[in-house]
């Protein structure tokens, strides 16, 4: 269909049709953020003609500029196009809820049966395959986001090194990377003529920092603050959140051990919907259903706000050189952190020759077969784990 919905008095679809579509996509959509965004273009732009090409491109640009999960933000924006706040809200819920329910169910099973050897065997293979998947994702993101840009490569390498050395993600380095590229490539006018507003904003930073690091909250409060920071400061693909989560969940708060964290990433790989929904699984392991709910709400609320608040102004300001430069710097930092996290997590998942072989074969398969779906690789790794684990550990 060639109909452009923006030229019509009313959209050629109802809000509930879009909500049902997003509910189905959230239930059956495998392949990660890029694949999910591709499905939306195929179905909503090309097949049904509900969304115009221009609106889709604007949604993609905003999703790439703002922190948070790309696919979820794109879905929220497309809900906003014709049905504004109500549409964005209902579409966002419909897209996220199916995978949230799945990871909660898997979290219950993990807690209930996690001590059983068969489940350990499954994650023995899957954990190794996840390393291969992250390696390939980091490679693709590096090519796309950094390319041959020397400045961005410098930022990329610094963040990769800091992630490996500290085994955590340093949030202020992301902001510093964005500011550095902004100043070097599109210097703001206030550098020459500082305003009182900037001084006030700078004075408020310690207050915000103190609020974010409040230590006198209960466990659910700590979960809410940590995952809100994850949703508000993580740029890039769904896997960009992995190093940030590792630093907070394993290193700082010690809510999970290394093995549990790798298993949580694996759960995100075998479920449909946004990869970031792994926060629900992590929250469940930390504090049951309340923890899962708080973690998911805290992670996705910033992404929702970063979509609906700037949406009316994005056409006017989204392509300003300063905005583009700032996002380029943060994106390079995020991809560098992902690359560093590969080494950090691999040290815990690659424990013997079979797991090393699974990781290498995963990389080779994804390199050779570009359209190979990641859940298929994960399922095969699970079967291999069931076969190899008993041999390595002396039976179930």
C-alpha positions in Angstrom: 0.0 0.0 0.0 1.2 3.5 -0.8 -1.2 5.4 1.4 0.5 7.9 3.7 -1.4 8.0 7.0 -0.1 11.5 7.8 -2.2 12.9 5.0 -5.5 11.4 6.2 -8.0 12.9 8.5 -7.9 9.7 10.6 -5.4 6.8 10.6 -6.3 3.7 8.6 -6.2 1.5 11.7 -7.6 1.5 15.2 -5.5 1.9 18.3 -6.5 -1.7 19.3 -5.3 -3.1 16.0 -1.9 -1.6 16.7 -1.9 -2.8 20.4 -2.8 -6.4 19.3 0.0 -6.3 16.7 2.5 -5.2 19.3 1.3 -7.8 21.7 1.9 -10.5 19.1 5.3 -9.1 18.2 6.3 -9.0 21.8 5.2 -12.7 22.1 6.7 -14.1 19.0 9.4 -11.6 17.9 12.8 -13.2 18.1 16.1 -11.9 16.8 17.0 -8.9 18.9 16.4 -5.1 18.5 17.4 -4.8 14.8 15.2 -7.7 13.8 12.2 -6.4 15.8 12.6 -2.9 14.2 12.7 -4.7 10.8 9.5 -6.5 11.5 7.8 -3.3 12.4 8.9 -1.7 9.1 7.8 -4.7 7.1 4.4 -5.0 8.7 3.4 -1.5 9.6 4.9 0.5 6.8 5.2 -1.9 3.8 2.4 -4.4 4.4 -0.4 -2.5 6.1 0.5 1.1 5.3 -0.4 2.2 8.8 2.7 4.2 9.4 4.4 6.4 6.9 8.1 5.9 5.9 8.9 9.4 7.3 7.3 8.7 10.7 9.1 5.3 10.9 12.5 6.9 10.1 11.9 9.6 12.7 11.0 7.0 15.3 14.2 5.1 14.5 16.3 8.2 14.7 14.8 9.2 18.1 15.3 5.6 19.4 19.0 5.7 18.4 19.5 9.1 19.9 17.9 8.4 23.3 19.1 6.0 26.0 17.2 2.8 26.4 16.2 -0.3 24.3 15.9 0.6 20.7 13.0 -1.7 19.7 10.8 -0.7 22.7 11.4 3.0 22.1 10.5 2.6 18.4 7.3 0.8 19.3 6.4 3.5 21.8 7.0 6.2 19.2 4.9 4.5 16.5 2.1 4.3 19.1 2.5 8.0 19.6 2.3 8.9 15.9 -1.5 8.9 15.7 -2.7 8.2 19.2 -0.3 10.4 21.2 0.2 9.6 24.9 -2.5 6.9 25.2 -1.2 5.2 22.1 2.4 5.3 23.3 1.5 4.0 26.7 -0.7 1.1 25.6 1.7 0.0 22.8 4.7 0.1 25.1 2.9 -2.1 27.6 1.7 -4.5 25.0 5.2 -4.9 23.5 6.9 -5.5 26.9 4.4 -7.5 29.0 4.6 -10.8 27.1 8.4 -11.2 27.4 8.2 -9.9 31.0 5.8 -12.7 31.9 8.0 -15.3 30.2 11.2 -14.2 32.1 9.2 -14.2 35.4 8.1 -17.8 34.7 11.7 -18.7 33.9 12.9 -17.0 37.0 10.5 -19.0 39.1 11.6 -22.2 37.4 15.3 -21.2 37.8 14.8 -20.6 41.6 12.7 -23.8 41.9 14.8 -26.1 39.8 18.1 -24.3 39.6 19.9 -26.8 41.7 19.0 -29.7 39.4 21.8 -30.9 37.3 19.8 -30.9 34.1 19.2 -27.1 34.4 22.9 -26.6 35.2 23.7 -28.6 32.0 21.5 -26.4 29.9 23.1 -23.2 31.1 26.5 -24.8 30.8 26.1 -24.8 27.0 23.9 -21.7 26.7 26.3 -19.6 28.7 29.1 -20.4 26.4 26.9 -19.7 23.3 26.0 -16.3 24.7 29.6 -15.3 24.7 29.8 -16.0 21.0 26.5 -14.0 20.4 27.8 -11.0 22.3 31.1 -11.1 20.3 29.3 -11.0 17.0 26.9 -8.2 18.3 29.9 -6.2 19.4 31.5 -6.6 16.0 28.5 -5.5 14.1 27.9 -2.5 16.5 31.6 -1.5 16.2 31.5 -1.5 12.4 28.2 0.5 12.3 28.9 3.0 15.1 32.6 3.5 15.1 33.7 2.7 11.6 37.1 4.4 10.8 36.6 7.4 13.0 39.8 7.9 15.0 38.2 10.0 17.8 35.4 7.4 18.3 38.0 4.6 18.2 39.9 6.3 21.0 36.7 6.5 23.1 35.8 2.9 22.2 39.2 1.6 23.4 39.2 3.6 26.6 35.8 2.3 27.6 36.7 -1.3 26.6 39.8 -1.1 28.7 38.1 0.4 31.7 35.3 -2.2 31.6 37.9 -5.0 31.6 40.0 -3.5 34.4 37.2 -2.4 36.7 34.7 -5.2 35.6 32.0 -2.6 35.7 30.5 0.2 33.7 31.5 3.8 34.8 28.4 5.9 33.9 30.2 9.3 34.0 32.6 8.1 31.3 29.7 7.8 28.9 28.6 11.3 29.6 32.2 12.5 29.3 32.5 10.8 25.9 29.4 12.5 24.6 30.5 15.9 25.9 34.0 15.4 24.4 32.8 14.7 20.9 30.2 17.5 21.2 32.8 20.1 22.2 35.3 19.0 19.5 32.9 18.7 16.6 30.0 21.1 17.4 31.2 23.5 20.1 28.2 25.0 22.0 27.9 28.8 22.2 27.9 28.8 26.0 31.5 27.7 25.9 32.3 31.2 24.8 29.5 33.0 26.9 28.7 30.9 30.0 25.2 31.6 31.3 23.9 31.5 34.8 21.7 28.6 33.9 24.8 26.4 33.3 26.1 27.3 36.7 22.9 26.4 38.4 22.8 23.0 36.5 26.3 22.3 37.5 25.5 23.0 41.1 22.6 20.6 41.0 24.8 17.6 39.9 26.1 16.7 43.3 22.5 16.7 44.6 21.4 14.3 41.8 24.4 12.1 42.4 23.6 12.0 46.1 20.0 11.0 45.4 21.1 8.3 43.0 23.5 6.8 45.5 21.2 6.9 48.6 22.1 3.9 50.7 19.3 4.1 53.3 16.6 2.6 51.1 15.1 -0.9 51.3 16.0 -3.6 48.8 13.2 -2.6 46.4 14.2 1.0 46.6 17.8 0.1 45.8 16.5 -2.1 42.9 14.4 0.8 41.6 17.2 3.3 41.7 19.8 1.0 40.1 17.6 -0.1 37.2 16.3 3.4 36.6 19.9 4.4 36.1 20.3 1.5 33.7 17.3 2.7 31.7 18.4 6.3 31.7 22.1 6.1 30.9 22.6 3.1 28.7 22.8 3.8 24.9 23.1 1.4 22.1 21.5 -2.0 21.4 19.8 -4.2 24.0 23.2 -5.8 24.8 24.6 -2.4 25.8 23.0 -2.9 29.1 25.0 -6.0 29.9 28.2 -4.4 31.2 26.2 -1.8 33.2 24.1 -4.6 34.8 27.2 -6.7 35.5 28.9 -3.8 37.3 25.9 -3.1 39.5 24.3 -6.5 40.0 27.5 -8.6 40.5 30.3 -6.3 41.5 28.7 -3.4 43.4 25.6 -4.9 45.1 26.5 -8.6 44.8 22.9 -9.5 44.3 23.9 -12.3 41.9 27.1 -14.3 41.3 28.8 -14.6 38.0 27.1 -17.8 36.9 23.6 -16.4 37.8 24.3 -13.3 35.8 25.4 -15.2 32.7 22.3 -17.3 33.0 20.2 -14.1 33.2 21.7 -12.9 29.9 21.1 -16.4 28.4 17.4 -16.1 29.4 17.2 -12.8 27.5 18.6 -14.6 24.4 16.0 -17.4 24.4 12.9 -15.3 25.0 11.2 -13.0 22.4 10.8 -9.3 22.8 13.4 -6.8 23.9 16.7 -8.2 25.2 16.6 -5.7 28.1 13.8 -7.7 29.6 16.5 -9.7 31.3 16.1 -7.1 34.1 12.8 -8.9 35.0 14.7 -12.2 35.5 17.4 -10.5 37.5 14.8 -8.7 39.7 13.0 -12.0 40.3 16.2 -13.7 41.5 16.9 -10.8 43.8 13.5 -10.1 45.3 10.9 -12.4 43.8 7.9 -11.0 41.8 8.0 -7.6 43.5 11.7 -7.3 42.5 11.0 -8.3 38.9 8.2 -5.8 38.6 10.1 -2.9 40.1 13.2 -3.7 38.0 11.2 -3.8 34.8 9.2 -0.6 35.6 12.3 1.3 36.6 14.2 0.3 33.4 11.4 1.0 31.0 10.0 4.2 32.5 13.0 6.3 31.5 12.8 4.9 27.9 9.1 5.7 27.8 9.7 9.3 29.0 12.7 9.8 26.7 10.4 8.9 23.8 7.1 10.7 24.5 8.6 14.0 25.9 10.9 14.9 23.0 8.6 13.4 20.3 6.8 16.7 19.5 10.1 18.6 19.2 12.2 15.9 17.5 11.6 17.0 13.9 13.0 20.4 14.8 16.0 19.6 17.0 16.9 16.0 16.4 19.4 16.7 13.6 21.3 19.6 15.3 25.1 19.0 15.0 25.5 19.2 18.8 22.9 16.5 19.4 24.3 14.2 16.8 27.9 14.7 18.1 26.9 14.0 21.7 25.1 10.8 20.8 28.0 9.6 18.6 30.3 9.9 21.6 28.0 8.1 23.9 27.3 5.4 21.4 31.0 4.7 20.8 31.5 4.5 24.6 28.6 2.0 24.9 29.9 -0.2 22.2 33.4 -0.2 23.7 31.9 -1.2 27.1 30.1 -4.1 25.3 33.4 -5.2 23.8 35.1 -5.1 27.2 32.2 -7.0 28.8 32.9 -9.9 26.5 36.2 -10.5 28.1 34.8 -10.0 31.6 31.9 -12.4 31.2 33.9 -15.0 29.1 36.3 -15.5 32.1 33.3 -16.9 34.0 31.6 -18.8 31.2 34.5 -20.4 29.3 35.6 -22.9 31.9 36.9 -25.8 29.8 37.6 -27.0 26.2 33.9 -27.9 25.4 32.6 -24.4 26.5 35.4 -22.8 24.5 34.4 -24.9 21.5 30.8 -23.9 21.8 31.7 -20.2 21.9 34.0 -20.5 18.9 31.5 -22.5 16.8 28.7 -20.0 17.7 30.9 -17.2 16.4 31.7 -19.1 13.2 28.0 -20.0 12.5 26.8 -16.4 13.0 29.7 -15.1 10.9 28.9 -17.6 8.1 25.1 -17.6 8.1 24.0 -14.0 8.5 20.3 -14.8 8.8 20.8 -17.5 11.4 18.4 -16.7 14.3 20.1 -16.4 17.7 17.4 -18.5 19.6 18.2 -21.4 17.3 21.9 -21.2 18.3 20.9 -21.0 21.9 18.6 -24.0 21.7 21.4 -26.1 20.0 23.8 -25.0 22.7 21.3 -26.1 25.4 21.1 -29.6 23.7 24.9 -29.8 23.6 25.1 -28.8 27.3 22.7 -31.7 28.2 25.0 -34.0 26.2 28.4 -32.8 27.3 27.9 -31.7 30.9 27.4 -35.2 32.3 30.6 -36.3 30.6 32.6 -33.4 32.0 31.1 -33.6 35.5 30.7 -37.3 35.9 26.9 -37.6 35.2 23.8 -35.9 36.4 
